[in-house]
Amino acid sequence: MKIALLTLGTRGDVQPYAVLGKALKHNGHMVTLSTGKNFSSLAHAYGLTFVPVEADFQALINSPEGKAMMKNPFLARKHFRSVVQPMMLEAMKRFFDVAKEADCVLYHVKSLADYFADQFPGKMIRANVIPAIRPTSEFPNPVFSGLSLPKFLNRFTYKLADLGLAMMNQTIRDFRRSSGFSPKFPKKIDLTELYGISETFLMKPKDFPANSSFTGFWFGESPEDLSQDIIDFIASAKKTIVVTFGSMPFQTNFDLAQSLVKISTEQRVNVLVVKGWGFENIRVNENKSLKMIDSAPFDKLFPRVSAVVHHGGIGTLSLCLRAGVPSLSCPVIFPMGDQHFWGNHAYKVGCAVKPIPIKKLDHNGLNSSISEMISNKAIRDNCTNMAAMLRSENGLEKTVNAVESHFLTYEKP
């Protein structure tokens, strides 16, 4: 079967699909990953056919226009029209071409494939790792969870997502008109939905429909190995703390580099900083207990360390949970964004310390949180138990089975 995976965004929006694609390919399917052109090496590392789109969000974030949108939301609409909308129009055209050639299409909602799903609904599956589209009364839209609204407004928060989508209305109409479809928005189709989320961590809401499934986290083995210098650095101390803030640029109100050096000395730990895209403007003077690296396979790194400080993305957090490692989430995007939702839920289930938005982080908060992660036996026991339960699951296998079952149903109604 020819399967297309469509997604857009930062690494956290793309890597889960690469992992899923590898599992589908292992089962004998021909898998194409279509996403931003900057993920070519990632797609090929997982052995997938790659179809690039020009939507490079890393370049956009680091561009003058992207930085202006991040700093001043009032400028967002101006730059959105001149930069983002043309980029997304071309992406939709490419995604549609890829989807037409596939037998089955799994897509992230950011790809806007909902707006051509009406052309071949039987082969379309929404596949996401964040439950931000389907309304529920059990928890707020993760993207707006930092607003601390009362519970009776939980379902309402899902309507807020429509406000952001409204900025794409003209792009969607232009795409449908240029493709020969009615520019009128199609009614949202009731499609099969697969979420790469473990119910051991977050239960599927009772008010979700039967064709929505939490299949389990999409864990896969990274094709990359830990370098020997990282292994040697970790082995040189009893405890190592990993610090990484993902793909988004960030700023702190204190000297983060100096704070990490001080913590490594006072708490007698190694601190390993994984730069990702976020640490580009942070300079750290390395010493025997502090090391900065560009990247590392988290699935192989986290089981070797004592705690992780991160941005709160579900991909990074799920790997912390599977490794049995306590974590501190410091949402880079707050109060918007789903990072707070995941970090706060990990705190509620006893596998993390209380999140601190990165804009509110200071030396004392970081120092005390790291100390608690290292010394709090209850948290560490909870993490060990969570890891054991997650290792007994196979979210990838369950997802692959669901995709194959869907295809058989589509072919033979």
N, C-alpha and C positions, 0 to 999 in steps of 0.2 A: 504494500500500500504506500502511496506517495502522501507524506504528511508534511504540512507547512506549519511552522511556528512563527507567529508575528508578534513582535514586541518592540517597545521603544523606551528610552530613558537612560538611567545610569546603570552601573554594573549590577546593582541589586534588582533591576528590572529585567536584566538580560541573562545573567548566569543561571537562574533557576530553569530557564527554558533550554539552555545549552545542556544542563544536566539531564533534563527530561528527554531532550532530543537524543542524547547518547543512549539512554535506556530504550527508547523506541527503536533506534537503529540496531541495538543489540538483539532485539526481537525480530529482526529481519526486514524492517521497513526502510524506505528511502526517505530521509528526513532533510528538509531544507529549513534553515534558520534565516529569517529576514529581519534585519534590524539596522541600527546606525552603522555607518561604514567604519567607525572606529573600533568595532568589535570583530573585525575580520580574524585577528589572531586567536581570539577566544573561541570563535566558531570552529576554526580549523583544529585547534587543540583538542576539541571534543569530537573531531572526525565528522563534522556536519558540512553539507553543502551550504554555501553562504551566498545570500543575495543582499547586497548592501542597499541602504537608502541613505540619502544625503543628510538625514537628521542626526547630526553629531551633537549630542547634548553636552558632552564634555567641552567641546569647542565653544558652544553657545554660552555655557556658564562662565567661561573664562574670557569671553569677548566683551568689549566695552558695553554693548547693548545688554548682554546677559547680566553683567555686574550692575548696570543701571537698574534693571528690573528687580534684582535681588535687594538693592539698597532702597529703592523708592517704588512702592507698588503703584503709585499714581502715574509713573512712566511706563508701566507694564503694557497698557493698552496700545500706546504709541508704537513701541518696539514690537509688540505682538503682531500688529498688522504688517509691519514692514519686514520682519525677520521670520517669526514663527509660522504665521499663516502660509506663506509661500512654501516654506520647508515642509509643512504638514500636508499640503496639497500634493506635492510630488511624492511624499511618502505613501499617501493613500493610493495613489495611482500604481505605485510599485507593489504595494501589498495586494491590491486587487488582482494584478497580473499574476502574482505568485499563487494566490488563492484559487484562481480559475484553473490552474494546472494541477492542483492537488486533489486527492481523494478525500482528505480530511484536514481541517484547519483548526488549530488551537491558537487562540489569540488573547493577548493582554488588551484590556479596554483602552489603554493609551494609544493603541494602534488605530483606533476609530473604526475598526472592522465591523462594529455594530451597524455602521451606516452603509454597508454593502452586503450584510448577512442575508438580507431579503432576497438576494439573487440566487443563492443556493443554500437555504437554511439547513437542509439535512446533513450537510457535512461540516457545519460550523459548531465549535465548542468554545465557550468562554473558559479560559484557564488562567487563574490568578493566584497570587499568594497573599493578597490583601482583600478582605471582605468589605470593600468600600462602595459597592454598587447596589447590592441586594439589601433593601431596607429590613431592619429587625428592631424589635423593641427591647432586645436583651442587652445590647451595648450600642453606644453612639458610633456613627461613622468614624472609623479609625483616623481619618484625615482631619477630623474636627474634635477629637477627644480631648485636646489640650484646652478647650474652651470651658470645661467644667460646667456644662449645662445640666439641669435637673434631668433625672431619668425619664420623666414622662415626655421629654423632647427627643428621645433617642431616634425615633423613626423620622422626625423632622430633619435631623442633621443629614440624612441622606439626600434630602432635597437641595441642601446647600451645594452639593456637588454639581447640580445642574447649572448653578450660577457660573462656575468656572467653565463648564462645557459650552455655555452660551457664547463665549468668546470664539469658539470654533464653528459657529453656525454658518458663517459665510463660506468658510473653507469647505465644509461638508456639502453645502449647496453647489459650490463651484465644481467639486469633484463629481457629484451625481449628474449635474448638467453636462459636464464634459464627457462623461461615460455613457451618455444616452439614456439615463434614468430620469424619472421624475425628480425635480429638485425638492419636492415635498418630502419632509422627513418620514421615513417608514415607521410604522408602529413597531415598538421594541418587541422582538420575537422572544418567545419563551424557549430558550435554548438550554441544553445541558450545560451545567456549570461545574467545573472541577477546581477545587482550591487545594493548593499544596500546603495544608495546615494540619497539624496533628490534633486530634480531639483529646489526646492525653494532656495537651497544653491548653487548648481553647475549644470548648464544645461547640459543635455546629448548633446554631440557634434553632429552637423548636419551631419557629415560624418560617423557616426556610422551606422551600418546596422540595418534593422528593427527588427532583432531577438536579438538585444541588448537593454536592458531596465534599466533605473534608476528607481527602484521601490519605493524609499524612504528609509530613515534610518531604520534600524532594531532595533527599541526601544522595550524593554520589561522590565517588572518589576523584579528587582533582588529578589531572594528568601531570601536574607539576609536583616535584619533590622538594622537601626542605633542603636548603643548602647546608653544607657542612659547617659553615661559619655560624649559622643560626643555631644548629644543634649544639655546637661547642659553647656558644654564649649562654644558652639555657642551662647547660650542664654545669656551668661555673658557679651556680648559686642554688640554694635550696628552693627558692621561690622566684618566679618570673611573672611580671605583670605585663600584659599586652595592652597597648594604647593605640586605637585606630578610630578615625572618624569618617570613614567611607569616602564617598565620591563628591561631597559638596564642600565648597570653600567655606571657611568659618573664621570668626574672630572671637577672642576671649578678652575679658576685662582685667586679666592679670597675665603675668609672664609665665605662660605654660611651660616653656622650656626650662626655666629656672626652677619652677615648682617640681618638675619631674626629676631633675637632678637632686634636689633636696630630699624628695621622697625616697629615691633610691638609696640615699645615704642613711637617712634616719630610720627607715624601716628594713634596711639591709636586704633589699630585693633587687633583682635585675629588672629593668624597664626596657621593653622592646617596643619601639614605635614603628608602626606600619603606616607609611605615608599615604598610600592610596592617592586620591586626587586632592584630598583636603589639607594636607600639611605643606602645601607648596610654599607658603609664606612663613613657615615656622622653621627657625634654625636651632638645632640642638647641638651643643658641644658634647660629642661622644666621649665616654670614659669607659672604664672596665665594667661598670654596672649599668650603662645606658647605651643602647644601640639603635640606630635608625636604619630602616630598610625600605625599599620601594614597594615590595609586595611579598606575599607568602601564601601558600595554600592553607587556609584556616582549618580545614578538616584534619590536617596533619599537625598543625601548630597548636591548636587549643588544647588537645589532650595532654600536652606536655607542660602547660603553664598553670598558675594558681588562680588567676583572675583576669578578667578582660574589661577594659574601659572602652566603650564604643558609642556610636551615634544612635543606636536603637533600631536599625533596620532589621527586618524579620529574618533575612538571610544570615546575617552575622549572629543575631540572637539565637536562632535555632541551632547553629553550630556550637554555641556556648552550652546550650541545654543538652545537646547530644554528648558533648565532651564532659559533662558533669562539672562545669566550671562556673562559679558565681560571676555576675557581671554588674556593671554600673552603666546605665544608658544615659548619655548626655545628648538629647535631641538637638541636632543642628538647626532643623526647621521647627520652630515653636512659636505660638501655640498650634499653628497649622501643621499638617503632615502626620503620617502614621507612626513616626518614631516614638512619640510619647506613649501611644496606645500600647505598643509591644513591651516597652520597658516597664510601664506601670503594671501591666498584667503579669509580667515575670516577677515583679515585686510582690504582687498580691498572692501568687502561688508559692512564694517563699524561696525563689531561685535567684533573686537579685536584690540588691539594695535599692533604696528609693531613687528614682531618676532625678537628675539635675540638668535642666536645660543648659546648653553650653554657654549661653549668654549670662546665666546666673552662677556659673561655676567659678569658684575661687580656690585658692590653695588649701584652705582649711577644709572645705567641703570635699575636695578631691582626696586629700590626705586621710580624712576620717573614713571616707567610703572605702578606700583601698584597705585600710586597717580592718574594717568590719568584714570585708570579703575574705580576708586572710584568716581572721580569728573566730568568726561566728560559726560555731559547729552546727547549729540548726540549719543555717543556710547551706552549708556544705553537704550536710546529710540530705537535705531536700534535693539538691542538685544531683547527688549520686543516685537517688531513687528515680528522679526524672530521667536521667540518662539511661538507666536500666530499662525503663518502660519504652523509651523511644527506640532503643536498640532492638527491641522485640517487634517493632513495626517495620513495614516496608512500603512507604508511601509511593515510591516510584513504581513498584510492581503493581500496586493497586490502581494507580493512575493508568499505566499501560493497559491493564486489563479492561478498565473502563472505556478507554479509547477504542480498543479493538471490539468491545461489545457494542459500542455506539455505531461503529462502521457496519457491523453485521446487521444491526437493526435498520440502518439507513439503506443498505443494499437489498434487504429482504424484509420489507414491512409486513 
